[in-house]
Amino acid sequence: MTSNTLNMFAVGDIILGPDAEPFFTFVAPVLKTGDIVLGQLEVPYTTRDSDAVALGRDPENLSALISAGFNVVTLAGNHIWDAGAAGIEDTLAWLNKHDIAFTGGGMNINEARRPVVIERDGTRFGFMSYNCVGPKETWAAPRRPGCAYVHIITHYELEHATPGGPPTVYTWAESDTLGAMVDDIRSLRSLCDILVVSLHKGIGHTPVKLAVYEQQVSYAALDAGADLIVGHHAHILKGIELYRGKAIFHGLCNLVAYVPSLAPGTGQDPRSWARRRKELFGFEPDPEYPTYPFHPEARYTIITKCAVKDKKIFQTGYIPCLINKQGQPEILKRDARGQEVFEYMDKITRGAGLNAKFEWKGDEVIVQGG
C-alpha cells in the first residue's frame, strides 16, 4: 500500500463560454495540485446546433478544463439533451480526444451507466453519475443518447380538503431505476478502492431545503458500497451530512457558470424575466453579476477535498470560495470572508437538520460527525 497522501477535489456545476480560462484564474493553482479533480459538466457543446452556437458552446471552449486541472467529469443532468444527439456526441468526442474521463452520459444507456476508474499511485478511484431531475427526454435508452438516471416520483397531498390549496410534497425513487443504480455500484465496488457517486438532484435556487428523495437515494448509494456522495443541480450550496461515517455533500453549487443568455439585456425583457424568477424562486438576479444570474446566496461555493491514504478516505473537508462579480470563484482563507462561508455552511446544514460539524484546519474546513 502506498504511504503517500492523495488529494481528490470535487466541484459543482460547470458551464463554459468563450475565453473560459480567466474564470479559473483564482482556483486553477489549487485544483492543479489535486491527484483527482472532478466536476459536473452541466451543458453539452457542439457547433451543429444553432442555440448552442448562440450561447457560445463550442467544444473547443472545454480546453479550460485541461488548463484548470480537471481529469474526470460527470455528465448526468437535466441539460444533457439541450443540443440533441449532436450535442452529446460532440461533447463526448471532445472529452475522448483530450483524455478527460467521463461518466453519466453516452450514446445509449449502457454507455451512460458505464463507470470510470482512474488509478493514482496504486489507488483506484471509481466514479458513477446519475440524474434525478429534469425531463424524461434526457434519459438514455438502448438506442437513444442521454444520461444515466434514477426516476423520482412526486406526489402532492392536500393539507386541507380544498382543491387547489397548499400541498405537502412527497418524493421518492422509483424502485427499478434505484435498483439499477444499486446494482451498478455493487458491480463497481470490487474494481476500485474509492467509489464516488455523483447525483444531479435537489430543489433549484432554494436555500437549505432538501427533497425527501435526496437522502433516500444518497443512503442507498452508500449502503451499496459508495464512499462519497457529491450533489449538484440546485445552483446553490446545500448542507452536508455523515451517514455511517461517510460524507454526503448534498449540493456543491456552481464553480464556473457562464450564463450571459439569462442576464438582463440579452434578448429577454429584464423586468419580466426578473419578475418570473421572483415568482418561481423568490429572488431577482443581481445586475452586478451579468454572467451569473443566480440566487444571491449562490455567490458562496466550495471545493470538496478528500485526503486519501492507504486506499481509504481518511479526511473530508472543503475549501471555501466566493464568486466575484466577474463570475470567477475566488479561494478564501481563514479570514472574515472565509468565516462568512464557514458560517453559511454551518447555518444551512443545521437548518436542514443534518449532522455534520465543521472546524478550521489552517485555511481549509474539516467535516466531522455530529
C-alpha positions as CSV (number, residue, x, y, z in Angstrom):
1,M,0.0,0.0,0.0
2,T,1.2,3.5,-0.8
3,S,2.1,5.7,2.1
4,N,1.6,8.9,0.1
5,T,-1.4,11.1,0.7
6,L,-3.5,11.6,-2.4
7,N,-5.9,14.6,-2.7
8,M,-9.2,14.4,-4.6
9,F,-11.1,17.6,-5.3
10,A,-14.8,17.8,-6.4
11,V,-16.7,20.8,-7.6
12,G,-20.3,21.5,-8.7
13,D,-21.8,22.7,-11.9
14,I,-19.6,24.0,-14.7
15,I,-20.9,26.0,-17.7
16,L,-18.2,27.4,-20.0
17,G,-18.3,30.0,-22.7
18,P,-15.7,31.6,-25.0
19,D,-12.4,32.5,-23.4
20,A,-13.1,30.4,-20.4
21,E,-9.6,30.2,-18.9
22,P,-9.8,33.5,-17.0
23,F,-12.8,32.2,-15.0
24,F,-10.5,29.7,-13.3
25,T,-7.7,32.2,-12.6
26,F,-8.0,32.0,-8.8
27,V,-8.9,28.3,-8.4
28,A,-6.7,26.7,-11.0
29,P,-3.5,26.9,-8.9
30,V,-5.3,24.9,-6.2
31,L,-7.1,22.5,-8.4
32,K,-3.9,21.6,-10.3
33,T,-2.4,20.3,-7.0
34,G,-5.1,17.6,-6.9
35,D,-4.4,14.0,-7.9
36,I,-8.0,13.7,-9.0
37,V,-10.2,16.7,-10.0
38,L,-13.9,16.0,-10.6
39,G,-16.5,18.4,-11.9
40,Q,-20.1,18.3,-13.2
41,L,-20.2,19.4,-16.9
42,E,-23.7,20.9,-16.9
43,V,-24.4,21.5,-20.6
44,P,-23.4,20.0,-24.0
45,Y,-21.0,21.6,-26.5
46,T,-21.4,21.5,-30.3
47,T,-21.3,23.7,-33.4
48,R,-24.1,21.7,-35.0
49,D,-26.9,23.3,-33.0
50,S,-27.9,26.9,-33.6
51,D,-28.9,27.5,-29.9
52,A,-25.6,26.1,-28.7
53,V,-23.7,28.3,-31.2
54,A,-25.6,31.4,-30.0
55,L,-24.7,30.5,-26.4
56,G,-21.0,30.2,-27.2
57,R,-20.8,26.5,-26.5
58,D,-18.1,25.5,-29.0
59,P,-16.4,22.2,-27.8
60,E,-13.1,24.0,-28.0
61,N,-14.1,26.1,-25.1
62,L,-13.8,23.0,-23.0
63,S,-10.0,23.4,-23.2
64,A,-10.3,25.4,-20.0
65,L,-10.9,22.1,-18.2
66,I,-7.4,21.0,-19.1
67,S,-5.7,24.1,-18.0
68,A,-7.6,24.1,-14.8
69,G,-6.5,20.6,-13.9
70,F,-9.7,18.5,-14.4
71,N,-9.2,14.9,-15.3
72,V,-12.8,13.5,-14.9
73,V,-16.2,15.0,-15.4
74,T,-19.8,13.8,-14.7
75,L,-22.4,14.3,-17.3
76,A,-25.8,13.1,-15.9
77,G,-28.0,16.1,-15.7
78,N,-31.2,17.8,-16.9
79,H,-29.4,19.8,-19.6
80,I,-27.6,17.0,-21.4
81,W,-30.2,17.0,-24.3
82,D,-30.2,20.8,-24.7
83,A,-28.5,20.4,-28.1
84,G,-29.9,17.0,-29.0
85,A,-27.9,14.0,-30.1
86,A,-25.3,16.1,-31.8
87,G,-24.6,18.0,-28.5
88,I,-24.0,14.7,-26.7
89,E,-21.9,13.2,-29.5
90,D,-19.7,16.2,-29.9
91,T,-19.1,16.6,-26.2
92,L,-18.1,13.0,-25.8
93,A,-15.8,13.2,-28.8
94,W,-14.0,16.2,-27.4
95,L,-13.6,14.6,-24.0
96,N,-12.3,11.4,-25.5
97,K,-9.9,13.2,-27.8
98,H,-8.4,15.2,-24.8
99,D,-8.3,12.3,-22.4
100,I,-10.7,13.7,-19.8
101,A,-12.6,10.7,-18.4
102,F,-16.4,11.0,-18.1
103,T,-19.4,9.0,-16.8
104,G,-23.1,9.5,-16.6
105,G,-23.7,10.3,-20.3
106,G,-23.5,8.3,-23.5
107,M,-24.9,7.5,-26.9
108,N,-27.0,4.8,-25.3
109,I,-28.0,3.7,-21.7
110,N,-25.2,1.2,-21.4
111,E,-22.6,3.9,-22.2
112,A,-24.3,6.3,-19.8
113,R,-24.2,3.8,-16.9
114,R,-20.5,2.9,-17.6
115,P,-18.3,3.9,-14.7
116,V,-14.9,5.4,-14.8
117,V,-11.9,4.0,-12.9
118,I,-8.7,6.1,-12.6
119,E,-5.6,4.8,-10.8
120,R,-3.2,7.0,-8.9
121,D,-0.1,5.6,-7.1
122,G,-1.8,2.2,-6.8
123,T,-5.1,3.6,-5.6
124,R,-8.1,3.1,-7.9
125,F,-10.8,5.8,-7.9
126,G,-14.2,4.8,-9.3
127,F,-16.9,7.3,-10.4
128,M,-20.6,7.0,-11.3
129,S,-23.1,9.7,-12.2
130,Y,-26.9,9.7,-12.2
131,N,-29.6,12.4,-12.9
132,C,-32.6,12.6,-10.6
133,V,-34.2,15.8,-12.0
134,G,-35.4,17.3,-15.3
135,P,-37.3,16.0,-18.3
136,K,-37.5,12.3,-19.3
137,E,-36.2,13.3,-22.7
138,T,-32.7,13.5,-21.0
139,W,-32.8,9.8,-20.1
140,A,-30.7,7.5,-22.2
141,A,-32.2,4.3,-23.7
142,P,-30.9,1.3,-25.6
143,R,-31.0,3.3,-28.9
144,R,-31.1,6.9,-27.6
145,P,-28.3,9.1,-26.3
146,G,-28.7,10.7,-22.9
147,C,-27.8,10.2,-19.3
148,A,-28.0,7.6,-16.6
149,Y,-30.8,8.4,-14.2
150,V,-32.9,7.5,-11.2
151,H,-36.6,8.2,-11.7
152,I,-38.0,10.3,-8.9
153,I,-41.8,10.3,-8.3
154,T,-43.5,13.3,-6.9
155,H,-46.9,13.2,-5.1
156,Y,-48.8,16.2,-3.9
157,E,-51.1,15.7,-0.9
158,L,-53.5,18.5,0.1
159,E,-53.1,19.8,3.6
160,H,-56.8,20.7,3.7
161,A,-59.8,19.4,1.9
162,T,-59.7,22.4,-0.5
163,P,-58.8,21.7,-4.2
164,G,-56.0,24.0,-5.2
165,G,-54.9,24.5,-1.6
166,P,-51.3,24.3,-0.4
167,P,-50.0,20.7,-0.7
168,T,-47.4,18.7,1.2
169,V,-45.0,17.3,-1.4
170,Y,-43.7,13.8,-1.2
171,T,-40.9,12.4,-3.3
172,W,-39.3,9.0,-3.6
173,A,-37.2,7.0,-6.0
174,E,-38.9,4.5,-8.3
175,S,-37.7,1.1,-7.3
176,D,-36.4,-0.3,-10.7
177,T,-34.2,2.6,-11.5
178,L,-33.0,2.9,-7.9
179,G,-32.2,-0.8,-8.0
180,A,-30.3,-0.4,-11.3
181,M,-28.1,2.3,-9.6
182,V,-27.5,0.0,-6.6
183,D,-26.5,-2.9,-9.0
184,D,-24.1,-0.6,-10.8
185,I,-22.4,0.4,-7.6
186,R,-22.1,-3.1,-6.3
187,S,-20.5,-4.2,-9.6
188,L,-18.0,-1.3,-9.4
189,R,-17.2,-1.9,-5.8
190,S,-14.7,-4.7,-6.4
191,L,-12.9,-2.8,-9.2
192,C,-11.9,0.3,-7.1
193,D,-10.7,1.4,-3.7
194,I,-12.5,4.8,-3.5
195,L,-16.0,4.9,-5.0
196,V,-17.7,8.2,-5.7
197,V,-21.3,8.7,-6.8
198,S,-22.4,12.0,-8.3
199,L,-26.1,12.8,-8.1
200,H,-27.8,15.6,-10.1
201,K,-30.5,16.4,-7.6
202,G,-32.2,18.9,-5.4
203,I,-34.6,21.8,-5.4
204,G,-33.3,24.6,-7.7
205,H,-32.3,28.0,-6.4
206,T,-33.8,27.2,-3.0
207,P,-31.8,27.7,0.2
208,V,-31.5,25.0,2.8
209,K,-34.4,22.7,1.9
210,L,-33.8,19.1,0.8
211,A,-36.4,17.0,-1.0
212,V,-37.2,13.7,0.7
213,Y,-35.8,11.5,-2.1
214,E,-32.3,13.1,-1.8
215,Q,-31.4,11.3,1.4
216,Q,-33.2,8.1,0.2
217,V,-31.0,7.9,-3.0
218,S,-27.8,9.0,-1.2
219,Y,-28.2,6.4,1.6
220,A,-29.0,3.7,-1.0
221,A,-25.8,4.5,-2.8
222,L,-23.7,4.4,0.4
223,D,-25.4,1.2,1.5
224,A,-24.4,-0.3,-1.8
225,G,-20.8,0.5,-1.3
226,A,-20.1,4.1,-2.3
227,D,-17.6,6.1,-0.2
228,L,-18.7,9.6,-1.0
229,I,-21.7,11.3,-2.5
230,V,-21.4,14.7,-4.3
231,G,-24.6,16.5,-5.3
232,H,-25.3,19.4,-7.7
233,H,-28.0,20.9,-9.8
234,A,-29.7,23.3,-7.3
235,H,-27.1,26.1,-8.3
236,I,-26.9,26.9,-4.6
237,L,-25.0,25.3,-1.7
238,K,-26.8,22.7,0.3
239,G,-25.8,21.1,3.7
240,I,-23.5,18.2,4.5
241,E,-24.1,15.1,6.5
242,L,-22.4,11.9,7.5
243,Y,-24.1,8.6,7.0
244,R,-22.4,5.6,8.5
245,G,-19.2,7.7,8.7
246,K,-19.3,8.7,5.0
247,A,-19.9,12.2,3.7
248,I,-22.8,13.4,1.6
249,F,-22.3,16.8,0.1
250,H,-25.9,17.5,-0.8
251,G,-25.2,20.4,-3.2
252,L,-21.9,21.9,-4.3
253,C,-23.4,25.0,-6.0
254,N,-21.5,26.2,-9.1
255,L,-17.8,26.6,-9.7
256,V,-17.8,28.4,-13.0
257,A,-21.3,29.1,-14.6
258,Y,-21.1,31.4,-17.5
259,V,-24.8,32.2,-18.4
260,P,-25.0,35.6,-20.1
261,S,-28.1,34.4,-22.0
262,L,-30.1,34.8,-18.8
263,A,-28.7,38.2,-17.9
264,P,-30.7,41.4,-18.4
265,G,-30.2,42.9,-21.9
266,T,-29.6,39.7,-23.8
267,G,-32.7,39.1,-25.7
268,Q,-35.2,38.9,-22.9
269,D,-37.1,41.6,-21.2
270,P,-35.1,42.1,-17.9
271,R,-38.1,43.1,-15.9
272,S,-40.4,40.3,-16.9
273,W,-37.5,37.8,-16.6
274,A,-36.7,39.0,-13.1
275,R,-40.4,39.0,-12.1
276,R,-40.7,35.4,-13.2
277,R,-37.6,34.5,-11.2
278,K,-39.2,36.2,-8.2
279,E,-42.4,34.2,-8.7
280,L,-40.7,30.9,-9.1
281,F,-37.8,31.1,-6.6
282,G,-38.2,34.2,-4.5
283,F,-35.2,36.2,-5.8
284,E,-34.3,38.6,-8.6
285,P,-30.8,38.3,-10.3
286,D,-28.3,40.9,-9.2
287,P,-27.5,43.1,-12.2
288,E,-23.9,43.5,-10.9
289,Y,-23.4,39.8,-11.8
290,P,-24.2,40.0,-15.5
291,T,-22.9,36.5,-16.4
292,Y,-24.0,34.8,-13.1
293,P,-27.8,35.3,-12.7
294,F,-28.3,33.1,-9.7
295,H,-29.6,33.3,-6.2
296,P,-27.7,36.0,-4.1
297,E,-26.6,33.2,-1.8
298,A,-25.1,31.3,-4.8
299,R,-22.0,33.5,-4.6
300,Y,-21.0,31.1,-1.8
301,T,-19.4,28.0,-3.1
302,I,-16.9,25.3,-2.1
303,I,-14.4,22.8,-3.4
304,T,-14.7,19.4,-1.7
305,K,-11.4,18.0,-0.7
306,C,-10.8,14.4,0.3
307,A,-7.5,13.2,1.6
308,V,-6.8,9.5,0.7
309,K,-4.2,7.3,2.3
310,D,-3.7,3.5,2.3
311,K,-6.6,3.3,-0.3
312,K,-9.1,5.0,2.0
313,I,-10.6,8.4,2.6
314,F,-9.2,9.5,5.9
315,Q,-10.2,13.1,5.9
316,T,-13.0,15.0,4.2
317,G,-13.5,18.8,4.1
318,Y,-13.9,21.8,1.8
319,I,-12.1,24.9,0.6
320,P,-14.4,28.0,0.9
321,C,-14.8,30.1,-2.2
322,L,-16.7,33.2,-3.2
323,I,-17.9,34.0,-6.7
324,N,-17.0,37.6,-7.6
325,K,-18.9,40.0,-9.9
326,Q,-16.9,38.8,-12.9
327,G,-18.2,35.2,-12.3
328,Q,-14.8,34.0,-11.0
329,P,-14.6,31.7,-7.9
330,E,-12.0,33.1,-5.5
331,I,-10.2,30.9,-3.0
332,L,-10.8,32.2,0.5
333,K,-8.7,31.8,3.6
334,R,-9.4,31.8,7.4
335,D,-10.3,35.4,7.4
336,A,-13.6,37.4,7.5
337,R,-14.7,36.3,4.1
338,G,-13.7,32.7,4.7
339,Q,-15.6,32.8,8.0
340,E,-18.7,34.1,6.2
341,V,-18.7,30.9,4.0
342,F,-18.0,28.7,7.1
343,E,-20.9,30.2,9.0
344,Y,-23.2,29.9,5.9
345,M,-22.4,26.2,5.5
346,D,-23.0,25.7,9.2
347,K,-26.3,27.5,9.1
348,I,-27.7,25.6,6.1
349,T,-26.5,22.3,7.4
350,R,-28.2,22.8,10.7
351,G,-31.3,24.3,9.0
352,A,-31.7,21.1,7.0
353,G,-31.4,19.0,10.2
354,L,-28.2,17.4,9.1
355,N,-25.5,16.2,11.4
356,A,-22.1,17.5,10.0
357,K,-20.0,19.7,12.2
358,F,-17.1,21.9,10.9
359,E,-13.8,23.1,12.1
360,W,-11.0,25.1,10.6
361,K,-7.7,23.4,9.9
362,G,-5.4,26.1,8.5
363,D,-7.3,27.7,5.6
364,E,-9.5,24.7,5.0
365,V,-12.6,23.3,6.7
366,I,-12.8,19.8,8.0
367,V,-16.1,17.9,8.1
368,Q,-16.8,15.9,11.3
369,G,-19.8,13.9,12.6
370,G,-22.3,15.5,14.9
